[in-house]
Amino acid sequence: MSSRIYLDNNATTCVDPLVVEAMKPYFDEEYGNASSIHSFGQKARAALEEARGQVALFLGAGSDEIVFTSGGTESDNLALCGVARRLRHKGNQIIISAIEHPAVLMAFDGMQAEGFRVTRLPVDHQGRVGLADVEDALSDETILISAMMANNETGTVQPIREIALLAHGKGVLVHTDAVQAAGKVPIDVEQLGVDLLSISGHKFHGPKGVGALYVRQGVRLQPIMLGGGHERGMRAGTENVSGAVGLGMACQVARQELSKAAERMSRLRDRLEEGILNSIPDTVVNGCRQSRTPQTSNISFLGAEGESLLMALDLQGIAVSTGAACHAGTVSASHVLTAMHLSRETLQGAIRFSLSRFTTEEEIERTLEVLPGVVERVRQVAGRY
Ligand SMILES: Cc1ncc(COP(=O)(O)O)c(C=O)c1O
C-alpha cells in the first residue's frame, strides 16, 4: 500500500497500466498523422478508428456517432454551442439544471450573451431535477436541454431517460454530461434516449486531454473549432491518436470491469460512510443516497471548515476535495450544494470522498482511523467543540 491515500478520483484518476501500454507505440513507432495518405498515416488512421469503435461499443453507439475531443470541457462546449448556433432559426430557449459543471454553465452563459434565453432548472435538497419543472420549462422556443447524468460533487444520478422522453415529446434535443458516470454506471445512449453525450478519459483511468462527444446520427452541429475537415467536419485539428487509443482502451476495460468495479466501489464507499457516521458526531451525507454513483460520498462535518479538513487530511497523506477540482483555490461555497438549499454550516463543512476501482480496503480503514482525530482538532480550532 502506498503511504499516500488518494480519495479524489472525481478530480482525476490514475492511468490504468493497460492504457499506458496501448498508447506507447503511438509516441515512438507509429507517430503518423491520421490524415496522411502514406502507410504511416494509414497505421495511425487504423488505430484511431479502432479506438472510435471501442468508445462506440462502450456507449452503445455507432462508430460514426463518436467525435474525439480534448476532454469533457470541449465535449460539453461543442454540444451546447454547436447545437444552439446550428438551431438558432428554430428557437432561442435552452434549458440546463442549476447543478451542472462549469463547462456547461459557462457555455450557456456564452450562449446567453449571444441572445439565447437560458432557463435553469432547480433541484431538490437531494440534488435531483424534478420532471414537473422540466415540463414547465419546455416551450415552443426550446431547442436544447442539458442535464448531467451524475453530479461531480455528490454523485447524484439524474432521471435522464425520463427527461429525454419529455423533451423529445416537444421535439427538443437532449445533451447529458456523463463525465462522472462513465466507468461507474452503465451508459447506453439508446436506453437513455439522448442525442448528445460527453465523456472524458481522465475520469476513468484514461489519459488527460482526450474525451469524446456522442452525436446521434442526423444531429447537426456547428463546429466550434475551425480548420481542416477532421472528425467529419465537427472538430478540426490533427487527431490526438495516442490519446484516442488510450481513451479507447479505457472504455474497453471499463466496459469489461463495470459491474465488478461498481460493486467494489459502492461496498468500500458504504463502509467509509458508515464508519464516519458511526464514529464522528454531527455528520451528514449530502446528495441522493438511493440514486448515486458508487464512488462518491459527500459528507458535511458540522462545525468544521471543509478547507481546514482538506489541509489537515493532506498532512496525513490523505487527498480529498471540498467540491469540484476546477473550483480549487477559490473558497466560494459550492453552487451544487447551494442549489440544494443546504444550511450554511452544511455547505462550509462539506468534503467529497471519491474512490476508484483501484481503492483498497486498507486505504478506507486507514482513513477511518485518522479522520475522527482530524475532525476533532479542526472543530476545536473553529471553536465549535
Ligand atoms: C461533470 C464534469 N463535466 C465536465 C468536466 C470537465 O472535464 P475535463 O476535465 O475533461 O475537461 C468535469 C471535470 O471535472 C466534470 O466533473
The ligand as an SDF file (V2000), in Angstrom:
LIG
                    3D

 16 16  0  0  0  0  0  0  0  0999 V2000
  -19.2250   16.5960  -14.6440 C   0  0  0  0  0  0  0  0  0  0  0  0
  -17.9950   17.1060  -15.3380 C   0  0  0  0  0  0  0  0  0  0  0  0
  -18.0930   17.6220  -16.5770 N   0  0  0  0  0  0  0  0  0  0  0  0
  -17.0230   18.0900  -17.2450 C   0  0  0  0  0  0  0  0  0  0  0  0
  -15.7810   18.0820  -16.6790 C   0  0  0  0  0  0  0  0  0  0  0  0
  -14.6130   18.6150  -17.4490 C   0  0  0  0  0  0  0  0  0  0  0  0
  -13.8610   17.5540  -17.9890 O   0  0  0  0  0  0  0  0  0  0  0  0
  -12.3320   17.7780  -18.4500 P   0  0  0  0  0  0  0  0  0  0  0  0
  -11.5270   17.8850  -17.2090 O   0  0  0  0  0  0  0  0  0  0  0  0
  -12.0140   16.5460  -19.2460 O   0  0  0  0  0  0  0  0  0  0  0  0
  -12.3080   18.9990  -19.2930 O   0  0  0  0  0  0  0  0  0  0  0  0
  -15.6080   17.5810  -15.3770 C   0  0  0  0  0  0  0  0  0  0  0  0
  -14.2850   17.6310  -14.6950 C   0  0  0  0  0  0  0  0  0  0  0  0
  -14.1950   17.8630  -13.5080 O   0  0  0  0  0  0  0  0  0  0  0  0
  -16.7560   17.0700  -14.6960 C   0  0  0  0  0  0  0  0  0  0  0  0
  -16.6670   16.5650  -13.4550 O   0  0  0  0  0  0  0  0  0  0  0  0
  1  2  1  0
  2  3  1  0
  2 15  2  0
  3  4  2  0
  4  5  1  0
  5  6  1  0
  5 12  2  0
  6  7  1  0
  7  8  1  0
  8  9  2  0
  8 10  1  0
  8 11  1  0
 12 13  1  0
 12 15  1  0
 13 14  2  0
 15 16  1  0
M  END
$$$$
